[in-house]
Amino acid sequence: FRVTGEDIRKHLSNLSKGLVSPSDIPRNIKGWPSKGNPYFVDVWGFDLPFTPQPLAGFFDKDEDGLYNPLKGDYPSIEIRGCLPDKYPDEMVFWIYNDYGGGQPHRNTNGKAIQMEVQVQAFAYQTTDELNDMTFQRYRLINRATVRIDSTFFAMWTDPDLGCSLDDYIGCDTSKDLMYVYN
C-alpha cells in the first residue's frame, strides 16, 4: 500500500476547504490499511482483517482509535519519540508472515512460528543526504497460540547499490541504524 506526501497534502487541503465527501479523498488515502477504515473494501475489494493490533500507522485527529479520512485522519509514520502528525514524501506499508498455509519452510524444512511482520518504509525528497535514505519500521506480532521465547531475528538484505561486487553494509546498534554504501 503506497501513499505520497502529495496525496496527504491534497487531502488536508480538501478538508480545510470543506470538501468532505468520500469522492474528495485521494484513492491512496481512502485505501490506507488502517484499523477501522470504512472505505478500504471499496478501494481494494476485500475486507481488512479484524485484529486488536494496529495496522498501518495514521494520525488520529479525533483520537477514537479508528481510521476515518473524513474525520481528518491520514497516514503517518509511527516512530517512538516522533510526533504522530508527521508524514514523509512517500510511504509504503506491507504485511507478511512465515506461516504460508502451515507447511514447513521449503528451504530449511523448519516449522513456522506464525510471526506476522508489518513493515512501514518511508523516504523524503530533499537536497541533502536524507534524499538517498529509505527508512523502515518493523512491527513483529506473534500470531501463534504459544509464547515465543529465546528467538532471534535477522533481516536479509541484498541492496546491490550500483555494482554488487563493491557494496558494503554495516550497522550502528546504538542508533538502530543499518547502512549500505558503495
C-alpha positions in Angstrom: 0.0 0.0 0.0 1.6 3.3 -1.1 0.8 6.9 -0.3 2.6 10.1 -1.1 3.1 13.3 0.8 1.3 15.0 -2.2 -1.8 12.7 -1.5 -1.8 13.8 2.1 -1.4 17.5 1.4 -4.2 17.3 -1.1 -6.4 15.5 1.4 -5.7 18.1 4.2 -6.3 20.9 1.7 -9.6 19.4 0.7 -10.7 19.2 4.3 -9.7 22.8 5.0 -11.9 23.8 2.1 -14.9 21.9 3.4 -14.7 19.2 0.8 -15.8 16.3 3.0 -17.3 13.6 0.8 -15.7 10.2 0.0 -15.2 11.3 -3.6 -12.9 14.1 -2.4 -10.5 11.7 -0.7 -7.4 10.7 -2.8 -7.6 7.0 -3.5 -4.4 6.1 -1.6 -5.7 7.9 1.5 -9.0 6.2 1.1 -7.4 2.8 0.7 -4.8 3.1 3.5 -4.9 -0.2 5.5 -5.5 1.3 9.0 -7.8 -0.1 11.7 -11.5 0.6 11.1 -11.1 2.2 7.6 -14.7 2.4 6.3 -13.5 2.8 2.6 -10.9 0.1 2.4 -13.1 -2.6 0.9 -14.5 -0.1 -1.7 -10.9 0.6 -2.9 -9.4 -2.9 -2.8 -12.3 -5.3 -3.0 -11.5 -7.2 0.2 -12.0 -6.6 3.9 -9.3 -5.5 6.4 -8.5 -8.2 8.9 -10.3 -7.8 12.3 -7.5 -7.7 14.8 -6.9 -6.0 18.2 -3.4 -5.0 17.0 -2.9 -1.9 14.9 -2.3 -2.0 11.2 -0.8 0.8 9.1 0.1 4.0 11.1 -2.1 7.0 10.9 -2.6 10.4 12.5 -5.8 10.0 14.6 -7.2 13.5 14.6 -10.3 12.7 16.7 -8.4 10.1 18.8 -11.1 7.4 18.5 -8.6 4.7 17.5 -10.2 4.2 14.1 -9.0 5.5 10.7 -11.6 7.7 9.0 -10.2 10.2 6.5 -13.4 12.3 6.6 -12.7 13.0 10.3 -9.3 14.4 9.5 -7.3 11.2 9.8 -4.4 10.5 7.4 -1.4 8.1 7.0 1.6 9.0 9.1 4.9 7.4 10.3 4.9 5.6 13.6 8.3 6.0 15.3 8.8 6.1 19.0 9.6 9.7 20.1 8.2 11.3 16.9 5.0 13.3 16.8 2.2 11.3 15.2 1.2 14.1 12.8 4.4 13.7 10.6 4.3 12.2 7.1 7.1 11.6 4.6 7.2 12.3 0.8 6.5 8.6 0.2 5.4 5.8 2.4 4.7 2.1 1.7 3.2 -0.4 4.1 3.1 -4.2 3.7 2.5 -7.3 5.9 4.0 -10.7 5.6 4.2 -13.9 7.7 6.1 -17.1 7.9 3.0 -19.4 8.2 2.3 -19.9 4.4 -0.6 -22.3 4.9 1.1 -24.2 7.7 3.6 -26.2 5.6 7.2 -26.5 6.7 9.6 -23.9 5.2 10.7 -25.1 1.8 14.4 -24.3 2.1 15.0 -25.2 5.7 12.2 -27.6 6.5 11.7 -25.5 9.6 8.4 -25.2 11.4 6.6 -21.9 11.0 6.4 -19.8 14.2 3.4 -17.8 12.9 5.1 -14.4 13.2 3.4 -11.5 11.4 5.7 -8.8 10.2 4.3 -5.3 9.5 6.7 -3.0 7.6 6.4 0.7 7.1 9.0 2.1 4.7 9.3 5.8 4.0 11.5 8.4 2.4 11.9 12.1 2.0 12.8 14.2 -1.1 15.5 16.6 0.0 18.7 18.2 -1.3 21.0 16.6 1.2 22.0 13.0 2.2 18.5 12.3 3.5 17.4 12.2 -0.1 19.4 9.0 -0.5 17.9 7.2 2.5 15.0 4.9 3.0 13.7 4.3 6.5 11.9 1.1 7.6 9.9 0.4 10.8 9.1 -3.2 11.6 6.4 -4.4 14.0 6.5 -8.1 14.9 3.3 -9.7 16.1 3.1 -13.3 17.4 0.0 -14.9 15.8 0.7 -18.3 17.3 -1.2 -19.6 20.3 2.1 -20.2 22.2 4.6 -17.8 23.6 7.8 -17.3 21.7 10.9 -17.4 23.8 14.7 -17.1 23.1 14.1 -16.3 19.4 16.5 -14.2 17.3 15.5 -12.3 14.1 17.7 -11.1 11.3 17.0 -9.1 8.2 18.2 -10.4 4.9 19.2 -7.7 2.5 20.7 -7.7 -0.9 20.8 -4.0 -1.9 23.1 -4.1 -4.9 23.9 -0.5 -4.8 25.5 0.1 -8.2 27.9 -2.8 -8.9 27.1 -5.6 -6.5 30.8 -6.5 -6.2 31.8 -3.5 -4.2 28.9 -2.9 -1.8 29.5 -2.7 1.9 26.9 -2.9 4.7 27.2 -2.1 8.4 25.1 -1.1 11.4 25.1 1.2 14.4 23.2 -0.7 17.0 23.1 2.4 19.4 21.0 4.2 16.8 19.0 1.2 15.4 20.6 2.1 12.1 21.8 0.0 9.1 23.7 1.4 6.2 24.8 0.4 2.7 27.5 2.2 0.7 29.4 1.6 -2.5 
